Amino acid sequence: MMDYSMSERLVRQRLRDNKGRAYCADCMAKDLGRSPDELKAAIESLAVRERFMAAPCACGAPGLIYRW
């Protein structure tokens, strides 16, 4: 299993690089070649931070988006 801080770093970077696009753990994991379980906790943690907010993923699942 990937270290949590590495998972959070990957999620933050992916969201910043794709401003305006929401991701759920499953879709982000597919794009990054990771397990959704590795990224889910990081997504949930970032959802309460100032620069991030909950938004529906393109697949329809609850996701996260970077607010700029």
PDB file of N, CA, C, O and CB in Angstrom:
ATOM      1  N   MET A   1       0.849  -1.188   0.000  1.00  0.00           N
ATOM      2  CA  MET A   1       0.000   0.000   0.000  1.00  0.00           C
ATOM      3  C   MET A   1       0.893   1.249   0.000  1.00  0.00           C
ATOM      4  O   MET A   1       1.946   1.277   0.637  1.00  0.00           O
ATOM      5  CB  MET A   1      -0.965   0.000   1.236  1.00  0.00           C
ATOM      6  N   MET A   2       0.459   2.251  -0.708  1.00  0.00           N
ATOM      7  CA  MET A   2       1.224   3.487  -0.840  1.00  0.00           C
ATOM      8  C   MET A   2       1.148   4.306   0.448  1.00  0.00           C
ATOM      9  O   MET A   2       0.124   4.310   1.132  1.00  0.00           O
ATOM     10  CB  MET A   2       0.709   4.315  -2.031  1.00  0.00           C
ATOM     11  N   ASP A   3       2.223   4.985   0.764  1.00  0.00           N
ATOM     12  CA  ASP A   3       2.262   5.882   1.915  1.00  0.00           C
ATOM     13  C   ASP A   3       1.195   6.958   1.750  1.00  0.00           C
ATOM     14  O   ASP A   3       0.995   7.472   0.650  1.00  0.00           O
ATOM     15  CB  ASP A   3       3.668   6.521   2.076  1.00  0.00           C
ATOM     16  N   TYR A   4       0.496   7.307   2.860  1.00  0.00           N
ATOM     17  CA  TYR A   4      -0.608   8.271   2.794  1.00  0.00           C
ATOM     18  C   TYR A   4      -0.154   9.621   2.262  1.00  0.00           C
ATOM     19  O   TYR A   4      -0.839  10.202   1.420  1.00  0.00           O
ATOM     20  CB  TYR A   4      -1.234   8.449   4.169  1.00  0.00           C
ATOM     21  N   SER A   5       0.971  10.133   2.721  1.00  0.00           N
ATOM     22  CA  SER A   5       1.420  11.450   2.265  1.00  0.00           C
ATOM     23  C   SER A   5       1.713  11.436   0.761  1.00  0.00           C
ATOM     24  O   SER A   5       1.496  12.443   0.088  1.00  0.00           O
ATOM     25  CB  SER A   5       2.674  11.889   3.048  1.00  0.00           C
ATOM     26  N   MET A   6       2.190  10.337   0.237  1.00  0.00           N
ATOM     27  CA  MET A   6       2.426  10.221  -1.197  1.00  0.00           C
ATOM     28  C   MET A   6       1.089  10.203  -1.934  1.00  0.00           C
ATOM     29  O   MET A   6       0.957  10.827  -2.987  1.00  0.00           O
ATOM     30  CB  MET A   6       3.248   8.948  -1.520  1.00  0.00           C
ATOM     31  N   SER A   7       0.119   9.510  -1.403  1.00  0.00           N
ATOM     32  CA  SER A   7      -1.212   9.482  -2.016  1.00  0.00           C
ATOM     33  C   SER A   7      -1.803  10.882  -2.056  1.00  0.00           C
ATOM     34  O   SER A   7      -2.334  11.308  -3.081  1.00  0.00           O
ATOM     35  CB  SER A   7      -2.148   8.530  -1.247  1.00  0.00           C
ATOM     36  N   GLU A   8      -1.712  11.595  -0.943  1.00  0.00           N
ATOM     37  CA  GLU A   8      -2.255  12.948  -0.893  1.00  0.00           C
ATOM     38  C   GLU A   8      -1.529  13.866  -1.871  1.00  0.00           C
ATOM     39  O   GLU A   8      -2.158  14.694  -2.529  1.00  0.00           O
ATOM     40  CB  GLU A   8      -2.159  13.510   0.528  1.00  0.00           C
ATOM     41  N   ARG A   9      -0.242  13.728  -1.968  1.00  0.00           N
ATOM     42  CA  ARG A   9       0.547  14.532  -2.905  1.00  0.00           C
ATOM     43  C   ARG A   9       0.112  14.262  -4.347  1.00  0.00           C
ATOM     44  O   ARG A   9      -0.045  15.197  -5.132  1.00  0.00           O
ATOM     45  CB  ARG A   9       2.053  14.236  -2.737  1.00  0.00           C
ATOM     46  N   LEU A  10      -0.080  13.002  -4.696  1.00  0.00           N
ATOM     47  CA  LEU A  10      -0.535  12.639  -6.048  1.00  0.00           C
ATOM     48  C   LEU A  10      -1.915  13.222  -6.347  1.00  0.00           C
ATOM     49  O   LEU A  10      -2.149  13.744  -7.438  1.00  0.00           O
ATOM     50  CB  LEU A  10      -0.569  11.111  -6.207  1.00  0.00           C
ATOM     51  N   VAL A  11      -2.821  13.133  -5.385  1.00  0.00           N
ATOM     52  CA  VAL A  11      -4.173  13.648  -5.573  1.00  0.00           C
ATOM     53  C   VAL A  11      -4.143  15.167  -5.746  1.00  0.00           C
ATOM     54  O   VAL A  11      -4.757  15.698  -6.671  1.00  0.00           O
ATOM     55  CB  VAL A  11      -5.071  13.258  -4.382  1.00  0.00           C
ATOM     56  N   ARG A  12      -3.439  15.858  -4.866  1.00  0.00           N
ATOM     57  CA  ARG A  12      -3.350  17.324  -4.967  1.00  0.00           C
ATOM     58  C   ARG A  12      -2.798  17.743  -6.319  1.00  0.00           C
ATOM     59  O   ARG A  12      -3.347  18.635  -6.965  1.00  0.00           O
ATOM     60  CB  ARG A  12      -2.467  17.892  -3.844  1.00  0.00           C
ATOM     61  N   GLN A  13      -1.724  17.110  -6.749  1.00  0.00           N
ATOM     62  CA  GLN A  13      -1.098  17.475  -8.019  1.00  0.00           C
ATOM     63  C   GLN A  13      -2.014  17.202  -9.194  1.00  0.00           C
ATOM     64  O   GLN A  13      -2.107  18.012 -10.116  1.00  0.00           O
ATOM     65  CB  GLN A  13       0.205  16.724  -8.200  1.00  0.00           C
ATOM     66  N   ARG A  14      -2.693  16.061  -9.164  1.00  0.00           N
ATOM     67  CA  ARG A  14      -3.600  15.708 -10.270  1.00  0.00           C
ATOM     68  C   ARG A  14      -4.739  16.721 -10.383  1.00  0.00           C
ATOM     69  O   ARG A  14      -5.113  17.130 -11.482  1.00  0.00           O
ATOM     70  CB  ARG A  14      -4.175  14.284 -10.067  1.00  0.00           C
ATOM     71  N   LEU A  15      -5.289  17.123  -9.228  1.00  0.00           N
ATOM     72  CA  LEU A  15      -6.374  18.097  -9.237  1.00  0.00           C
ATOM     73  C   LEU A  15      -5.889  19.470  -9.699  1.00  0.00           C
ATOM     74  O   LEU A  15      -6.596  20.159 -10.434  1.00  0.00           O
ATOM     75  CB  LEU A  15      -6.997  18.203  -7.849  1.00  0.00           C
ATOM     76  N   ARG A  16      -4.714  19.865  -9.284  1.00  0.00           N
ATOM     77  CA  ARG A  16      -4.160  21.157  -9.724  1.00  0.00           C
ATOM     78  C   ARG A  16      -3.871  21.145 -11.217  1.00  0.00           C
ATOM     79  O   ARG A  16      -4.145  22.123 -11.914  1.00  0.00           O
ATOM     80  CB  ARG A  16      -2.876  21.490  -8.945  1.00  0.00           C
ATOM     81  N   ASP A  17      -3.325  20.052 -11.704  1.00  0.00           N
ATOM     82  CA  ASP A  17      -2.990  19.949 -13.124  1.00  0.00           C
ATOM     83  C   ASP A  17      -4.236  19.928 -14.007  1.00  0.00           C
ATOM     84  O   ASP A  17      -4.172  20.264 -15.190  1.00  0.00           O
ATOM     85  CB  ASP A  17      -2.162  18.696 -13.374  1.00  0.00           C
ATOM     86  N   ASN A  18      -5.354  19.537 -13.436  1.00  0.00           N
ATOM     87  CA  ASN A  18      -6.610  19.421 -14.187  1.00  0.00           C
ATOM     88  C   ASN A  18      -7.675  20.322 -13.574  1.00  0.00           C
ATOM     89  O   ASN A  18      -8.786  19.875 -13.287  1.00  0.00           O
ATOM     90  CB  ASN A  18      -7.100  17.953 -14.214  1.00  0.00           C
ATOM     91  N   LYS A  19      -7.334  21.580 -13.378  1.00  0.00           N
ATOM     92  CA  LYS A  19      -8.266  22.539 -12.779  1.00  0.00           C
ATOM     93  C   LYS A  19      -9.574  22.531 -13.546  1.00  0.00           C
ATOM     94  O   LYS A  19      -9.595  22.519 -14.777  1.00  0.00           O
ATOM     95  CB  LYS A  19      -7.662  23.962 -12.758  1.00  0.00           C
ATOM     96  N   GLY A  20     -10.659  22.539 -12.799  1.00  0.00           N
ATOM     97  CA  GLY A  20     -11.971  22.534 -13.421  1.00  0.00           C
ATOM     98  C   GLY A  20     -12.543  21.147 -13.643  1.00  0.00           C
ATOM     99  O   GLY A  20     -13.698  21.017 -14.050  1.00  0.00           O
ATOM    100  N   ARG A  21     -11.764  20.111 -13.387  1.00  0.00           N
ATOM    101  CA  ARG A  21     -12.247  18.735 -13.557  1.00  0.00           C
ATOM    102  C   ARG A  21     -12.302  18.051 -12.199  1.00  0.00           C
ATOM    103  O   ARG A  21     -11.325  18.052 -11.450  1.00  0.00           O
ATOM    104  CB  ARG A  21     -11.334  17.936 -14.537  1.00  0.00           C
ATOM    105  N   ALA A  22     -13.439  17.475 -11.897  1.00  0.00           N
ATOM    106  CA  ALA A  22     -13.600  16.717 -10.659  1.00  0.00           C
ATOM    107  C   ALA A  22     -13.210  15.262 -10.895  1.00  0.00           C
ATOM    108  O   ALA A  22     -13.396  14.724 -11.986  1.00  0.00           O
ATOM    109  CB  ALA A  22     -15.057  16.814 -10.137  1.00  0.00           C
ATOM    110  N   TYR A  23     -12.673  14.647  -9.871  1.00  0.00           N
ATOM    111  CA  TYR A  23     -12.287  13.241  -9.911  1.00  0.00           C
ATOM    112  C   TYR A  23     -12.840  12.511  -8.704  1.00  0.00           C
ATOM    113  O   TYR A  23     -12.828  13.042  -7.593  1.00  0.00           O
ATOM    114  CB  TYR A  23     -10.762  13.094  -9.968  1.00  0.00           C
ATOM    115  N   CYS A  24     -13.323  11.308  -8.914  1.00  0.00           N
ATOM    116  CA  CYS A  24     -13.609  10.396  -7.809  1.00  0.00           C
ATOM    117  C   CYS A  24     -12.362   9.513  -7.645  1.00  0.00           C
ATOM    118  O   CYS A  24     -11.463   9.543  -8.485  1.00  0.00           O
ATOM    119  CB  CYS A  24     -14.926   9.526  -8.080  1.00  0.00           C
ATOM    120  N   ALA A  25     -12.317   8.744  -6.579  1.00  0.00           N
ATOM    121  CA  ALA A  25     -11.153   7.888  -6.331  1.00  0.00           C
ATOM    122  C   ALA A  25     -10.957   6.862  -7.453  1.00  0.00           C
ATOM    123  O   ALA A  25      -9.825   6.580  -7.847  1.00  0.00           O
ATOM    124  CB  ALA A  25     -11.305   7.168  -4.984  1.00  0.00           C
ATOM    125  N   ASP A  26     -12.052   6.309  -7.961  1.00  0.00           N
ATOM    126  CA  ASP A  26     -11.942   5.286  -9.014  1.00  0.00           C
ATOM    127  C   ASP A  26     -11.353   5.858 -10.304  1.00  0.00           C
ATOM    128  O   ASP A  26     -10.443   5.270 -10.890  1.00  0.00           O
ATOM    129  CB  ASP A  26     -13.320   4.674  -9.302  1.00  0.00           C
ATOM    130  N   CYS A  27     -11.874   7.008 -10.745  1.00  0.00           N
ATOM    131  CA  CYS A  27     -11.390   7.593 -12.003  1.00  0.00           C
ATOM    132  C   CYS A  27      -9.948   8.100 -11.871  1.00  0.00           C
ATOM    133  O   CYS A  27      -9.145   7.958 -12.794  1.00  0.00           O
ATOM    134  CB  CYS A  27     -12.310   8.746 -12.440  1.00  0.00           C
ATOM    135  N   MET A  28      -9.633   8.687 -10.720  1.00  0.00           N
ATOM    136  CA  MET A  28      -8.263   9.151 -10.529  1.00  0.00           C
ATOM    137  C   MET A  28      -7.301   7.962 -10.478  1.00  0.00           C
ATOM    138  O   MET A  28      -6.199   8.026 -11.023  1.00  0.00           O
ATOM    139  CB  MET A  28      -8.151   9.990  -9.239  1.00  0.00           C
ATOM    140  N   ALA A  29      -7.716   6.898  -9.833  1.00  0.00           N
ATOM    141  CA  ALA A  29      -6.871   5.704  -9.751  1.00  0.00           C
ATOM    142  C   ALA A  29      -6.608   5.122 -11.139  1.00  0.00           C
ATOM    143  O   ALA A  29      -5.490   4.696 -11.432  1.00  0.00           O
ATOM    144  CB  ALA A  29      -7.526   4.644  -8.850  1.00  0.00           C
ATOM    145  N   LYS A  30      -7.636   5.102 -11.996  1.00  0.00           N
ATOM    146  CA  LYS A  30      -7.443   4.617 -13.374  1.00  0.00           C
ATOM    147  C   LYS A  30      -6.430   5.481 -14.111  1.00  0.00           C
ATOM    148  O   LYS A  30      -5.536   4.962 -14.779  1.00  0.00           O
ATOM    149  CB  LYS A  30      -8.784   4.606 -14.143  1.00  0.00           C
ATOM    150  N   ASP A  31      -6.567   6.806 -13.990  1.00  0.00           N
ATOM    151  CA  ASP A  31      -5.652   7.729 -14.674  1.00  0.00           C
ATOM    152  C   ASP A  31      -4.223   7.615 -14.170  1.00  0.00           C
ATOM    153  O   ASP A  31      -3.273   7.766 -14.938  1.00  0.00           O
ATOM    154  CB  ASP A  31      -6.131   9.153 -14.504  1.00  0.00           C
ATOM    155  N   LEU A  32      -4.073   7.347 -12.872  1.00  0.00           N
ATOM    156  CA  LEU A  32      -2.738   7.302 -12.267  1.00  0.00           C
ATOM    157  C   LEU A  32      -2.171   5.889 -12.171  1.00  0.00           C
ATOM    158  O   LEU A  32      -1.017   5.712 -11.780  1.00  0.00           O
ATOM    159  CB  LEU A  32      -2.782   7.914 -10.890  1.00  0.00           C
ATOM    160  N   GLY A  33      -2.961   4.895 -12.519  1.00  0.00           N
ATOM    161  CA  GLY A  33      -2.489   3.513 -12.422  1.00  0.00           C
ATOM    162  C   GLY A  33      -2.320   3.054 -10.984  1.00  0.00           C
ATOM    163  O   GLY A  33      -1.405   2.294 -10.668  1.00  0.00           O
ATOM    164  N   ARG A  34      -3.201   3.518 -10.121  1.00  0.00           N
ATOM    165  CA  ARG A  34      -3.150   3.189  -8.689  1.00  0.00           C
ATOM    166  C   ARG A  34      -4.436   2.490  -8.265  1.00  0.00           C
ATOM    167  O   ARG A  34      -5.370   2.356  -9.055  1.00  0.00           O
ATOM    168  CB  ARG A  34      -2.927   4.465  -7.838  1.00  0.00           C
ATOM    169  N   SER A  35      -4.473   2.054  -7.032  1.00  0.00           N
ATOM    170  CA  SER A  35      -5.666   1.458  -6.452  1.00  0.00           C
ATOM    171  C   SER A  35      -6.563   2.565  -5.900  1.00  0.00           C
ATOM    172  O   SER A  35      -6.065   3.490  -5.258  1.00  0.00           O
ATOM    173  CB  SER A  35      -5.293   0.440  -5.339  1.00  0.00           C
ATOM    174  N   PRO A  36      -7.873   2.492  -6.135  1.00  0.00           N
ATOM    175  CA  PRO A  36      -8.782   3.502  -5.577  1.00  0.00           C
ATOM    176  C   PRO A  36      -8.693   3.590  -4.054  1.00  0.00           C
ATOM    177  O   PRO A  36      -8.837   4.669  -3.479  1.00  0.00           O
ATOM    178  CB  PRO A  36     -10.216   3.191  -5.985  1.00  0.00           C
ATOM    179  N   ASP A  37      -8.455   2.456  -3.409  1.00  0.00           N
ATOM    180  CA  ASP A  37      -8.342   2.454  -1.950  1.00  0.00           C
ATOM    181  C   ASP A  37      -7.168   3.309  -1.474  1.00  0.00           C
ATOM    182  O   ASP A  37      -7.231   3.906  -0.399  1.00  0.00           O
ATOM    183  CB  ASP A  37      -8.185   1.024  -1.435  1.00  0.00           C
ATOM    184  N   GLU A  38      -6.109   3.371  -2.261  1.00  0.00           N
ATOM    185  CA  GLU A  38      -4.939   4.183  -1.897  1.00  0.00           C
ATOM    186  C   GLU A  38      -5.246   5.674  -1.947  1.00  0.00           C
ATOM    187  O   GLU A  38      -4.652   6.461  -1.209  1.00  0.00           O
ATOM    188  CB  GLU A  38      -3.768   3.870  -2.826  1.00  0.00           C
ATOM    189  N   LEU A  39      -6.175   6.061  -2.818  1.00  0.00           N
ATOM    190  CA  LEU A  39      -6.450   7.481  -3.039  1.00  0.00           C
ATOM    191  C   LEU A  39      -7.683   8.001  -2.304  1.00  0.00           C
ATOM    192  O   LEU A  39      -7.820   9.208  -2.106  1.00  0.00           O
ATOM    193  CB  LEU A  39      -6.613   7.731  -4.498  1.00  0.00           C
ATOM    194  N   LYS A  40      -8.574   7.107  -1.902  1.00  0.00           N
ATOM    195  CA  LYS A  40      -9.834   7.524  -1.287  1.00  0.00           C
ATOM    196  C   LYS A  40      -9.628   8.346  -0.012  1.00  0.00           C
ATOM    197  O   LYS A  40     -10.263   9.389   0.148  1.00  0.00           O
ATOM    198  CB  LYS A  40     -10.676   6.307  -0.973  1.00  0.00           C
ATOM    199  N   ALA A  41      -8.773   7.911   0.879  1.00  0.00           N
ATOM    200  CA  ALA A  41      -8.549   8.646   2.131  1.00  0.00           C
ATOM    201  C   ALA A  41      -7.966  10.030   1.853  1.00  0.00           C
ATOM    202  O   ALA A  41      -8.325  11.000   2.520  1.00  0.00           O
ATOM    203  CB  ALA A  41      -7.608   7.854   3.062  1.00  0.00           C
ATOM    204  N   ALA A  42      -7.083  10.126   0.886  1.00  0.00           N
ATOM    205  CA  ALA A  42      -6.489  11.423   0.540  1.00  0.00           C
ATOM    206  C   ALA A  42      -7.556  12.355  -0.028  1.00  0.00           C
ATOM    207  O   ALA A  42      -7.577  13.538   0.313  1.00  0.00           O
ATOM    208  CB  ALA A  42      -5.334  11.245  -0.478  1.00  0.00           C
ATOM    209  N   ILE A  43      -8.424  11.859  -0.870  1.00  0.00           N
ATOM    210  CA  ILE A  43      -9.508  12.672  -1.437  1.00  0.00           C
ATOM    211  C   ILE A  43     -10.428  13.163  -0.327  1.00  0.00           C
ATOM    212  O   ILE A  43     -10.810  14.333  -0.308  1.00  0.00           O
ATOM    213  CB  ILE A  43     -10.314  11.863  -2.486  1.00  0.00           C
ATOM    214  N   GLU A  44     -10.783  12.281   0.590  1.00  0.00           N
ATOM    215  CA  GLU A  44     -11.654  12.664   1.703  1.00  0.00           C
ATOM    216  C   GLU A  44     -10.990  13.709   2.597  1.00  0.00           C
ATOM    217  O   GLU A  44     -11.654  14.636   3.060  1.00  0.00           O
ATOM    218  CB  GLU A  44     -12.030  11.432   2.529  1.00  0.00           C
ATOM    219  N   SER A  45      -9.713  13.570   2.839  1.00  0.00           N
ATOM    220  CA  SER A  45      -8.986  14.531   3.665  1.00  0.00           C
ATOM    221  C   SER A  45      -8.912  15.904   3.004  1.00  0.00           C
ATOM    222  O   SER A  45      -9.101  16.924   3.667  1.00  0.00           O
ATOM    223  CB  SER A  45      -7.580  14.018   3.952  1.00  0.00           C
ATOM    224  N   LEU A  46      -8.643  15.934   1.714  1.00  0.00           N
ATOM    225  CA  LEU A  46      -8.526  17.200   0.987  1.00  0.00           C
ATOM    226  C   LEU A  46      -9.874  17.901   0.814  1.00  0.00           C
ATOM    227  O   LEU A  46      -9.915  19.117   0.630  1.00  0.00           O
ATOM    228  CB  LEU A  46      -7.900  16.957  -0.376  1.00  0.00           C
ATOM    229  N   ALA A  47     -10.963  17.157   0.870  1.00  0.00           N
ATOM    230  CA  ALA A  47     -12.295  17.732   0.650  1.00  0.00           C
ATOM    231  C   ALA A  47     -12.642  18.825   1.655  1.00  0.00           C
ATOM    232  O   ALA A  47     -13.470  19.688   1.363  1.00  0.00           O
ATOM    233  CB  ALA A  47     -13.341  16.644   0.714  1.00  0.00           C
ATOM    234  N   VAL A  48     -12.029  18.802   2.822  1.00  0.00           N
ATOM    235  CA  VAL A  48     -12.332  19.805   3.854  1.00  0.00           C
ATOM    236  C   VAL A  48     -11.338  20.968   3.840  1.00  0.00           C
ATOM    237  O   VAL A  48     -11.447  21.878   4.662  1.00  0.00           O
ATOM    238  CB  VAL A  48     -12.334  19.151   5.234  1.00  0.00           C
ATOM    239  N   ARG A  49     -10.402  20.952   2.945  1.00  0.00           N
ATOM    240  CA  ARG A  49      -9.409  22.032   2.873  1.00  0.00           C
ATOM    241  C   ARG A  49      -9.882  23.154   1.958  1.00  0.00           C
ATOM    242  O   ARG A  49     -10.696  22.943   1.060  1.00  0.00           O
ATOM    243  CB  ARG A  49      -8.060  21.489   2.379  1.00  0.00           C
ATOM    244  N   GLU A  50      -9.361  24.334   2.202  1.00  0.00           N
ATOM    245  CA  GLU A  50      -9.804  25.558   1.540  1.00  0.00           C
ATOM    246  C   GLU A  50      -9.767  25.499   0.009  1.00  0.00           C
ATOM    247  O   GLU A  50     -10.708  25.960  -0.637  1.00  0.00           O
ATOM    248  CB  GLU A  50      -8.962  26.695   2.002  1.00  0.00           C
ATOM    249  N   ARG A  51      -8.752  24.967  -0.560  1.00  0.00           N
ATOM    250  CA  ARG A  51      -8.570  24.994  -2.018  1.00  0.00           C
ATOM    251  C   ARG A  51      -9.322  23.891  -2.766  1.00  0.00           C
ATOM    252  O   ARG A  51      -9.296  23.847  -3.996  1.00  0.00           O
ATOM    253  CB  ARG A  51      -7.110  24.887  -2.336  1.00  0.00           C
ATOM    254  N   PHE A  52      -9.981  23.015  -2.041  1.00  0.00           N
ATOM    255  CA  PHE A  52     -10.660  21.880  -2.659  1.00  0.00           C
ATOM    256  C   PHE A  52     -12.122  21.849  -2.234  1.00  0.00           C
ATOM    257  O   PHE A  52     -12.475  22.316  -1.151  1.00  0.00           O
ATOM    258  CB  PHE A  52      -9.964  20.556  -2.284  1.00  0.00           C
ATOM    259  N   MET A  53     -12.973  21.291  -3.103  1.00  0.00           N
ATOM    260  CA  MET A  53     -14.375  21.137  -2.728  1.00  0.00           C
ATOM    261  C   MET A  53     -14.972  19.919  -3.426  1.00  0.00           C
ATOM    262  O   MET A  53     -14.497  19.469  -4.468  1.00  0.00           O
ATOM    263  CB  MET A  53     -15.178  22.409  -3.081  1.00  0.00           C
ATOM    264  N   ALA A  54     -16.024  19.410  -2.811  1.00  0.00           N
ATOM    265  CA  ALA A  54     -16.720  18.255  -3.375  1.00  0.00           C
ATOM    266  C   ALA A  54     -17.422  18.663  -4.659  1.00  0.00           C
ATOM    267  O   ALA A  54     -17.971  19.759  -4.762  1.00  0.00           O
ATOM    268  CB  ALA A  54     -17.733  17.669  -2.363  1.00  0.00           C
ATOM    269  N   ALA A  55     -17.397  17.772  -5.628  1.00  0.00           N
ATOM    270  CA  ALA A  55     -18.060  17.990  -6.915  1.00  0.00           C
ATOM    271  C   ALA A  55     -18.253  16.632  -7.574  1.00  0.00           C
ATOM    272  O   ALA A  55     -17.476  15.710  -7.325  1.00  0.00           O
ATOM    273  CB  ALA A  55     -17.230  18.958  -7.838  1.00  0.00           C
ATOM    274  N   PRO A  56     -19.275  16.495  -8.409  1.00  0.00           N
ATOM    275  CA  PRO A  56     -19.485  15.208  -9.073  1.00  0.00           C
ATOM    276  C   PRO A  56     -18.428  14.953 -10.151  1.00  0.00           C
ATOM    277  O   PRO A  56     -18.094  15.832 -10.946  1.00  0.00           O
ATOM    278  CB  PRO A  56     -20.886  15.156  -9.691  1.00  0.00           C
ATOM    279  N   CYS A  57     -17.929  13.753 -10.150  1.00  0.00           N
ATOM    280  CA  CYS A  57     -16.982  13.303 -11.174  1.00  0.00           C
ATOM    281  C   CYS A  57     -17.757  13.122 -12.489  1.00  0.00           C
ATOM    282  O   CYS A  57     -18.982  13.009 -12.478  1.00  0.00           O
ATOM    283  CB  CYS A  57     -16.263  11.957 -10.743  1.00  0.00           C
ATOM    284  N   ALA A  58     -17.056  13.095 -13.589  1.00  0.00           N
ATOM    285  CA  ALA A  58     -17.686  12.884 -14.897  1.00  0.00           C
ATOM    286  C   ALA A  58     -18.442  11.553 -14.953  1.00  0.00           C
ATOM    287  O   ALA A  58     -19.393  11.412 -15.722  1.00  0.00           O
ATOM    288  CB  ALA A  58     -16.628  12.928 -16.004  1.00  0.00           C
ATOM    289  N   CYS A  59     -18.024  10.586 -14.147  1.00  0.00           N
ATOM    290  CA  CYS A  59     -18.696   9.279 -14.130  1.00  0.00           C
ATOM    291  C   CYS A  59     -19.975   9.306 -13.302  1.00  0.00           C
ATOM    292  O   CYS A  59     -20.751   8.351 -13.322  1.00  0.00           O
ATOM    293  CB  CYS A  59     -17.755   8.211 -13.585  1.00  0.00           C
ATOM    294  N   GLY A  60     -20.197  10.411 -12.566  1.00  0.00           N
ATOM    295  CA  GLY A  60     -21.391  10.542 -11.746  1.00  0.00           C
ATOM    296  C   GLY A  60     -21.168  10.285 -10.262  1.00  0.00           C
ATOM    297  O   GLY A  60     -22.037  10.590  -9.445  1.00  0.00           O
ATOM    298  N   ALA A  61     -20.020   9.732  -9.906  1.00  0.00           N
ATOM    299  CA  ALA A  61     -19.712   9.465  -8.497  1.00  0.00           C
ATOM    300  C   ALA A  61     -19.284  10.757  -7.790  1.00  0.00           C
ATOM    301  O   ALA A  61     -18.820  11.693  -8.440  1.00  0.00           O
ATOM    302  CB  ALA A  61     -18.598   8.390  -8.378  1.00  0.00           C
ATOM    303  N   PRO A  62     -19.437  10.809  -6.471  1.00  0.00           N
ATOM    304  CA  PRO A  62     -18.951  11.977  -5.734  1.00  0.00           C
ATOM    305  C   PRO A  62     -17.435  12.088  -5.901  1.00  0.00           C
ATOM    306  O   PRO A  62     -16.714  11.094  -5.809  1.00  0.00           O
ATOM    307  CB  PRO A  62     -19.334  11.883  -4.225  1.00  0.00           C
ATOM    308  N   GLY A  63     -16.971  13.294  -6.143  1.00  0.00           N
ATOM    309  CA  GLY A  63     -15.545  13.506  -6.357  1.00  0.00           C
ATOM    310  C   GLY A  63     -15.063  14.787  -5.719  1.00  0.00           C
ATOM    311  O   GLY A  63     -15.715  15.348  -4.838  1.00  0.00           O
ATOM    312  N   LEU A  64     -13.919  15.238  -6.172  1.00  0.00           N
ATOM    313  CA  LEU A  64     -13.261  16.409  -5.626  1.00  0.00           C
ATOM    314  C   LEU A  64     -12.715  17.249  -6.757  1.00  0.00           C
ATOM    315  O   LEU A  64     -12.266  16.726  -7.777  1.00  0.00           O
ATOM    316  CB  LEU A  64     -12.144  16.012  -4.654  1.00  0.00           C
ATOM    317  N   ILE A  65     -12.757  18.573  -6.566  1.00  0.00           N
ATOM    318  CA  ILE A  65     -12.268  19.504  -7.579  1.00  0.00           C
ATOM    319  C   ILE A  65     -11.352  20.532  -6.899  1.00  0.00           C
ATOM    320  O   ILE A  65     -11.530  20.851  -5.724  1.00  0.00           O
ATOM    321  CB  ILE A  65     -13.461  20.211  -8.318  1.00  0.00           C
ATOM    322  N   TYR A  66     -10.392  21.034  -7.638  1.00  0.00           N
ATOM    323  CA  TYR A  66      -9.501  22.088  -7.151  1.00  0.00           C
ATOM    324  C   TYR A  66     -10.143  23.426  -7.441  1.00  0.00           C
ATOM    325  O   TYR A  66     -10.507  23.705  -8.583  1.00  0.00           O
ATOM    326  CB  TYR A  66      -8.089  21.996  -7.807  1.00  0.00           C
ATOM    327  N   ARG A  67     -10.286  24.260  -6.422  1.00  0.00           N
ATOM    328  CA  ARG A  67     -10.823  25.619  -6.602  1.00  0.00           C
ATOM    329  C   ARG A  67      -9.666  26.563  -6.812  1.00  0.00           C
ATOM    330  O   ARG A  67      -8.744  26.604  -5.996  1.00  0.00           O
ATOM    331  CB  ARG A  67     -11.686  26.067  -5.379  1.00  0.00           C
ATOM    332  N   TRP A  68      -9.694  27.307  -7.864  1.00  0.00           N
ATOM    333  CA  TRP A  68      -8.633  28.269  -8.121  1.00  0.00           C
ATOM    334  C   TRP A  68      -9.125  29.673  -7.977  1.00  0.00           C
ATOM    335  O   TRP A  68      -8.357  30.618  -8.160  1.00  0.00           O
ATOM    336  CB  TRP A  68      -8.056  28.072  -9.490  1.00  0.00           C
TER     337      TRP A  68
END
